[in-house]
């Protein structure tokens, strides 16, 4: 009877541990996804800013060329 009781306790404990592990893994994957999306948005904004700077510099070069 003691062995049967210990087996039941361990099975319940393992089930709780697996559920907790699943929660932790889900949380980590969700945070990684959010982090990746934020990094992608940041990189896209930096690229757009850089392209605007290149366009502005090209316009300045055209103006300077016209003056020459």
Secondary structure, 3 states (H helix, E strand, C coil): CHHHHHHHHHHHHHHHHHHHHHHHHHHHHHHHHHHHHHHHHHHHHHHHHHHHHHHHHHHHHHHHHHHC
